């Protein structure tokens, strides 16, 4: 009887954890191409790297040009940006080509490289504030 009770408790805990993880995943939503384009076009955007001590301010021009500034070292880069069909934000700058998934995580906008969170956007403003 004790073994059966332990098995029931484990099963209930397992299903509870599965349900909780699905609820957390339901709050995350990958943005589509139209949403990403509207969110970034002609916007100045602030953000923080997920695991490096980098804070940035960037302007995404409506014509596809991009200017980014790493705030702690006052370094500026220029390049191009675009959005792929599946909503991926593509940045071409300084010889690097970065293509990242943009996710709304419960109202917080984040970028992912494959399944790894790499960047969090903290503020969006209309126009060029650089």
Residue pairs with C-beta under 8 A, 6 or more apart in sequence:
27 105
27 106
28 103
28 104
28 105
28 106
29 103
29 104
30 87
30 101
30 102
30 103
31 39
31 87
31 102
31 103
31 104
31 109
32 86
32 87
33 83
33 84
33 85
33 86
33 87
35 87
35 102
36 83
36 87
36 88
36 89
36 102
37 83
39 102
39 109
39 124
40 60
40 81
40 83
40 89
40 124
41 60
41 61
41 62
42 60
42 61
42 62
42 126
42 127
42 128
43 59
43 60
43 124
43 125
43 126
43 127
44 57
44 58
44 59
44 124
44 125
44 126
44 127
44 128
44 129
44 130
45 57
45 58
45 59
45 60
45 121
45 123
45 124
45 125
46 55
46 56
46 57
46 58
46 121
46 122
46 123
47 55
47 56
47 58
47 119
47 120
47 121
47 122
47 123
48 54
48 55
48 56
48 119
48 120
48 122
49 55
49 56
49 118
49 119
50 110
50 117
50 118
50 119
50 120
51 118
53 72
54 70
54 72
55 70
55 71
55 72
56 68
56 69
56 70
56 71
57 68
57 69
57 71
57 129
57 130
58 66
58 67
58 68
58 69
58 130
59 66
59 67
59 68
59 128
59 129
59 130
60 66
60 81
61 67
61 128
64 80
64 81
64 82
65 78
65 79
65 80
65 81
66 78
66 79
66 80
66 81
66 91
66 92
66 93
67 76
67 77
67 78
67 128
67 130
68 76
68 77
68 78
68 79
68 93
69 75
69 76
69 77
69 130
70 76
70 77
77 93
77 94
78 93
79 91
79 92
79 93
79 94
80 91
80 92
80 93
81 89
81 90
81 91
81 92
82 90
83 89
83 90
84 90
84 99
87 101
87 102
88 99
88 100
88 101
88 102
89 99
89 100
89 102
89 111
90 97
90 98
90 99
91 97
91 98
91 99
91 100
92 98
100 111
100 112
100 113
100 118
100 119
101 111
101 112
101 113
102 109
102 110
102 111
102 112
103 109
103 110
103 111
103 112
108 120
108 121
109 120
109 121
109 124
110 117
110 119
110 120
110 121
111 117
111 118
111 119
111 120
111 121
112 118
